[in-house]
Amino acid sequence: MSVDTSASAAGDPPAAPGAPAGSRAGADAEDVVVMFRRVLETEDVSADSDFFLLGGDSLVATRVLSAIARFHGVELTFEDFVGAPTPRRLAEKIAAAR
């Protein structure tokens, strides 16, 4: 079995116009919603949806963390993710880490 680790597979939002490749000017909850929808393969995600209650697991969470690092330049830990498992709360963690 192979794993697609491309940006589109991780559900990464595109970089902001004029931003360096692979970066975003700022994160908002909608960016993370897009990532969750892609990796969980469901449109039923809102800013307050809990990743784990939607069926996400630690392996899939690493895809989201990788996308955050790649597109927002912020390295969050799995513990950060577990403590803030919604798009809104992860966006807050991203903003705080900048």
N, C-alpha and C positions, 0 to 999 in steps of 0.2 A: 504494500500500500504506500502511495506517495502522498505527501502533504503539500498543498499549494500554499506557499508563503508569500505570494505576490501581494502588492498593495490592495488590488481589487479583491483578492480572496479574504483579506483581513477586514474588508469593509471600510477602508480608510477614506475619509473625505479628501478631496483634492486640496492642494496647497492654495493659499490665498494668492490672488494676482499680485505679482511683484515680489512675493516672498521667495527666499531661497528654496531651491528644490528640496523636497522632503521636510518642509517645515510649515508651521501655521502661525499666523500672527497671534491668535488667541483661541482658546478652546471654549466651546459652549456645550451645553447639554445635548443639543441637536447633533453635534459632531459625534458624540459618544452613542447616541441613539442609532445613528447610521451604522456604526461599528457593530453594535449589539444585533441589529436586524440582520446584518450580513452574516455574522458568525453563527447566530442562532437560527438562521434561515426562517425568520418569521417577521411579518410586518407588525405584529402585536407588541410593540415596544413603545413606551412613553418615557419621558424624562424621569419618572419616578418608578419605573419597572425594576424589580430586583432580578439581577442576572441569574442568580442561582434558582430562584423560584420559577424562572422561565425555562429551566432545564440546562443552564450552563454548568460547566464543570471546570476543574482547575486547568485542564489541558486547553480548553477553548478560551479560558480567561487569559492564558499566556499570549494568545493571538491578539487579544484586545490590548494588553499591556505593551506588546511589541509595536502595534500600530500607534499607540499613544507616544511611545518613545521616538518612533520614526517621524511622525508628523507634527509633534508638539515639542520635541526636544527635552522631554521630561521622563526620567526613569522612575516609575512607581513600582513598588514591591507588590507581591501577591498579598501580603498582609494589608497594604493600602487598599487593594481591590476588595478584599473580604470585609474590611471596615467601611467601605463606601461602595456597595455593589449596585448602585443606580447610576444612570447617566448624569443626573444632576450632581450627585455627590462626587463622582469621579471628575467632572468638570471643575468642581471647586478644588479638589486635590491638585489638579493640573495647574490651575491658576495660582494656588498657594505655593507650588514648587518652583514657580518661575522667578 
